[in-house]
């Protein structure tokens, strides 16, 4: 069984409420301001969808069952995401702050050592590179979105 961190990548619906990276990319491309709920210091472990696919393949090749956390093991704040995206957009992004969502976790990252040891798997895609891919996909008018 694979326990996934926050998965992101192209083909995720930018009009949805989930998937902060995709939602922020769409907002930046539309000239909007990303909405941050709370102070933006809350963290998540963001893992690229292609890395998740490779984890599923590694687990499928294993001859016996197990449970593995699939992520990067790195905490990234929502404010960090805005900074990365501003670099891609080529201009500062001034987020809009809204009230924190009740019950939202302040920090989240998964321990990935077991997946590394037992599956010989580690996330490979650097976050900024993965976000660039999402940004470019949306900028290209999400060309394969109809097939999702």
Secondary structure, 3 states (H helix, E strand, C coil): CEEECEEECCCCCCCCCCCHHHHHHHHHHCCCCCEEECCCCCEECEEEHHHHHHHHHHHHHCCCCCCEEECCCCCEEHHHHHHHHHHHHCCCCCCEEECCCCCCCCCCCCCCHHHHHHHCCCCCCCHHHHHHHHHHHHHCCCCCHHHC
